[in-house]
Amino acid sequence: MEFDIRLARPEDLPALGMFMRQAYGAQTVFQSPDFLQWFLGRGTRADPDFHLEAQVAVTSDGRVVGHYGGLNYKLWLSGRLVSLVWGVNAYTLPDYRRFGIGKQLVDATASRFDVFGVIGFTPETAHFYDEIGFNIFKFHRFTRYIRTLSEETYAICRLIGQDDAVLRRLLSADTAVPDVSNMPLGVHQITAENWQSLTWNLPQPAFTTTQRDVTHLKWRFFSQTAMRYTVFVVQTDGRITGYAVVRKETVEPTVHQAARIVDLYGESAGMGSLLQGVIAFAQNCGCAYVDFSCFGLLYRTTLLEAGFAELTDNNFALLPQIGATESRPNIEHIGLFSSKYGAEIAALRLEDVYFTRADSDRDRPARLDQFLPLGRVS
């Protein structure tokens, strides 16, 4: 069996799209060259150094038969920046399994970065990662925070076959919804047109998390228009010291709306006002609830003080998750591995780290029609 393991090139996009349809079905968003360019690459295909951060197994006739994507981030670790790749979408076509392609793809991806990370896998896979040296944080999973805004929240719970009485008990500590007529002092919505002209002063973290600078934020939230985000910032003395990225979406399989906080970061002092601004926005838009998922304890107290309630472990699935049309268990584990910084990675605990849906691929569309604007074809 002859095949090459290498980085994907722009000219591989048609073959890669065909592979993705074979792997993930006719509606997969990964068949879109535009999505792949944004998701696995940075820049444009016209750039001479542009490549997709994806290892592929390619046959002699140019067919892609295996793929392991990677999202190229930076990680704050012990006060310094190191390279980080989040592994996503590992798949080998059935006829090409048992030839070691999967392991070669993973090894090739990991070899390019200081730290290798994975998010979202079953307990069985968590045991596998644990055995091969990943820090899986004692099998902890993402925690979900819900701020209900209307009775529709409980109707959604019932529609996916969950017990709304359990949800009511968990959300019973909710506080009054704020007046939506004005944003809290110092909280503003920004746009793709004005974000870069503002003065950003985000704190350098004392914990382990991904780097959030202007370049990263531009790629993640402003460099494509099909996935529409609303970004709120809190300003102190004219400087942006924190932000929240929100995506309003229909909660499938219902017609109700929810506001998903995709990322939340900044100085702790401004987080309460920022969350109140998001709650006000969500209520004004007619959302049933505000939803935020994260790994770590960084803003837990602030979220609880803002009226959010925790959904952990099995309760995580009482409301639909992003991209899900049914109730499904919480498989939001996280694993980190490093040959170069092995001791430091192994020593990390839940309280030492902070990750959100903006990390890895935890906030991406699943279907083509969720990414492409109305009327556009691939």
C-alpha positions, 0 to 999 in steps of 0.5 A: 500500500503506497501513500505519502504522509504530508501537510495538505496543500491548496491544490489538495482542496478538491480531493480533501473535500471529496474525502470529507464527504466520504468520511462525514456525509453529504452535508458535512461543512468540511467539503467547503474549500472556504471553510477548510481555508478558514478552519485549518489555514490562516491567510489566503490561498494566494499567499506563497506560504499558505498551507492547511494545518492538516496532515493527509495520507495521499495515494499515488493517484492523488486521492486523500485516504486519511486526514488529521487536522490541527488548529495552530494556537499559542499556549501560555505555559508557566508565564511563556508562550509555546506552540500548541496544536489542537488535533481535530477530525482524525479519520482514515477511510475503512479500506485503508485502515490497519496500515498504520496511517492513523498513528503516522498522521498523529505523530506528524501533527504532534511533531510540529508543536511543543504541546498537543491537545485534544478536546471532546472524546468518550470516557473510553478514549480518555482512558486511552489518552491517559495510558499513553501519557496525556494529562486528562485532568482526572477525567474532569469534563467541561462545565456548562453555565446556564442563565435562564431568561424565560419559561421556554428554557424548560420547554426546550428541555422537555422537547429533547426528552429531558426532565425539566423538573431537574433543570428547574431545581438546578436553575432555581437560584436565578436572579432578576433579569436586568433592565435591557434598555441600557448596557452596563457602564463601560460595556460596548458592542464592537464590530469588524470595522472598529475592533482593530482601532481600539486599544486592547489591554488584555491581561497576561494570564498567570494560568495556562490558557491559549493566547488571545491577542489581536491577531488571534481574535481577528482570525477566530471571530472576524476573518469570515462572515458566515458564522456571525458573532456579536462581540462585547468589550468592557473598557477601563480608562479607554482600554479594552480589558475584557471581552465576550463573544456571543453567537445567537442561534436557533436551538435545534430541534426547536424554534427557540433562540439561545445566546451562546457565549463562545469565549469570555476573557479579561480582568476579573474586575470587569467580568460581572458587568460584561456578563450583565451586558450579555444577559441584557443583549440576550433578553432583548433578542428574545433568547430563552437562555444564555449558555457558556461552557468552559474547562477550569474554575477561572470565572466560576464565582463571577458566573454564579454571582451573575445568576448562572447555574452549573450543569456538570457531568450528566446534567450537562445534557439537559439542554441541547449543545451546539450542533446537536439536535438531541440530548447527548452525554457530556464527552467534553474531556480535555487532554494535553501532551508534550515531549518538550514540557512533559513535567509541566503539562503533567503537573497541571490541575483543573484549577490551573487551566482555562479553555472555552468553546473557542479552543479546538473545534468546539464551536464550529458548524457541522453542516454546510448549510450552517456555514454558507450564506443563504443562496451561496453554493460551494 
